[in-house]
């Protein structure tokens, strides 16, 4: 009887417990040259030597000179980090992908998203909300941001409060 009561408490608790959003499978698929991942728990950098490598929320990736990293997402979206780039996964839930580009460059091919999904990239001077877009983003040494949209539209909000929409072939420089 006790075992049955304990089982019912466990099952009942599982049924009323709030659902934890599922983590997206964000994977380093290819490394050219040298790239490292930073582990916040151990506060250390380790070389990514044998892709695929699963990234988790809070992980930071940096590439060295003459290096590149390809990262894939479960919806088919991909990004390519360029040389001398610093990048982080701020939020890695399926419905809420939030990335950070603090230095260097990335090129992104983002699959068309439903209205309930978020895919954004934050830089030191702006946040770009992405919906089915191909774009390049670069952050310079002075932390200025350059964005070039190849296909689709980006909604960009600068940290000065400006809201901009950038479409096909319209570059945005020095935010």
C-alpha positions in Angstrom: 0.0 0.0 0.0 2.9 2.4 0.9 4.5 1.6 -2.5 1.3 2.4 -4.3 0.9 5.7 -2.4 4.5 6.7 -3.1 4.0 5.8 -6.8 0.8 7.9 -7.0 2.5 10.9 -5.4 5.4 10.7 -7.9 3.1 10.3 -10.9 0.7 13.0 -9.7 3.7 15.4 -9.1 4.9 14.7 -12.6 1.5 15.5 -14.1 1.2 18.9 -12.4 4.9 19.9 -12.5 5.5 22.7 -15.0 6.9 21.6 -18.3 10.6 22.4 -18.8 11.2 23.7 -22.4 13.1 21.2 -24.4 16.6 22.1 -25.3 17.4 22.4 -29.0 20.1 20.2 -30.4 22.8 22.8 -31.4 25.8 21.0 -32.8 29.2 22.0 -34.1 29.3 20.0 -37.3 32.6 21.1 -38.8 35.8 22.8 -37.6 38.4 24.2 -40.0 41.6 25.2 -38.2 41.3 25.7 -34.4 38.2 26.3 -32.3 37.6 26.1 -28.6 34.5 25.9 -26.3 34.3 27.6 -22.9 32.7 25.6 -20.1 31.1 28.0 -17.6 30.9 25.3 -14.9 34.6 24.7 -14.9 35.7 28.1 -16.3 38.0 26.5 -18.8 38.5 26.5 -22.6 38.8 23.2 -24.5 39.6 22.5 -28.1 36.8 21.2 -30.3 38.7 18.4 -32.0 36.1 15.8 -33.0 32.8 17.1 -34.3 29.9 16.7 -34.0 30.0 18.5 -30.7 26.8 19.4 -28.8 26.6 23.0 -27.5 24.5 23.8 -24.4 23.1 27.1 -23.0 26.0 29.2 -21.7 28.7 27.6 -23.9 31.0 30.1 -25.7 32.9 29.3 -28.9 35.9 31.1 -30.2 37.8 30.5 -33.4 41.4 31.3 -34.1 42.9 33.1 -37.1 42.3 31.2 -40.4 39.6 29.1 -38.8 35.9 28.5 -39.2 33.1 26.6 -37.5 29.8 25.3 -38.9 26.9 25.0 -36.4 23.6 23.4 -37.1 20.2 23.6 -35.5 17.3 21.1 -35.4 15.1 23.1 -37.8 17.8 23.0 -40.5 19.2 26.4 -39.8 23.0 26.7 -40.0 25.6 29.4 -39.1 29.2 29.6 -40.0 31.6 31.4 -37.7 34.5 33.1 -39.4 38.1 33.5 -38.2 38.9 35.2 -34.9 35.3 35.1 -33.7 33.7 35.0 -30.2 30.2 33.5 -30.1 27.8 32.2 -27.3 24.6 30.3 -27.0 22.6 32.4 -24.5 19.4 30.4 -24.8 19.2 27.0 -26.4 15.5 26.0 -26.1 13.7 24.7 -29.2 11.3 27.7 -29.3 13.8 30.3 -28.2 17.3 30.4 -29.8 19.3 33.4 -28.6 22.8 33.7 -29.7 25.5 36.3 -29.1 28.3 37.5 -31.4 30.7 39.6 -29.4 33.6 39.7 -31.9 34.2 38.5 -35.4 31.8 37.3 -38.1 29.0 34.9 -38.8 27.0 33.9 -41.9 23.5 32.5 -41.2 21.0 30.5 -43.1 17.9 30.5 -40.9 14.9 28.4 -41.8 11.5 30.0 -41.9 10.1 30.2 -38.4 6.6 30.0 -37.0 5.3 33.1 -35.2 5.9 31.3 -31.9 9.6 30.7 -32.4 12.4 33.1 -31.7 15.8 33.1 -33.3 17.9 36.1 -32.5 21.5 37.3 -32.5 22.8 39.9 -30.1 25.9 42.0 -30.7 27.4 44.7 -28.4 25.3 47.3 -30.2 22.1 45.6 -31.4 19.8 42.6 -31.4 18.6 41.1 -34.7 15.4 39.0 -34.7 15.5 36.5 -37.6 12.7 34.9 -39.6 13.8 32.7 -42.6 16.7 34.9 -43.6 20.2 34.6 -45.0 22.5 37.2 -43.6 26.1 38.0 -42.6 26.9 39.9 -39.4 30.3 41.2 -38.3 31.4 42.9 -35.0 34.6 44.9 -35.2 37.3 45.6 -32.6 35.5 48.8 -31.7 32.3 46.7 -31.1 30.5 48.2 -34.1 28.1 46.0 -35.9 27.7 45.5 -39.7 24.8 43.5 -41.1 24.3 42.4 -44.7 21.0 40.7 -45.7 21.2 38.3 -48.7 17.6 37.1 -48.6 14.6 37.9 -46.3 14.2 40.5 -43.7 15.8 41.2 -40.3 14.2 43.2 -37.5 17.0 45.0 -35.7 16.8 46.9 -32.4 19.8 49.0 -31.5 20.7 49.5 -27.9 20.0 53.2 -28.5 16.3 52.2 -28.9 16.2 52.5 -32.7 14.1 49.8 -34.5 15.0 49.0 -38.1 14.0 46.6 -40.7 16.7 45.4 -43.1 15.8 43.6 -46.3 17.4 42.0 -49.3 20.6 43.7 -50.4 20.4 46.6 -47.9 23.4 46.6 -45.6 23.5 48.2 -42.2 26.8 49.5 -40.9 28.2 50.8 -37.7 25.5 50.4 -35.2 
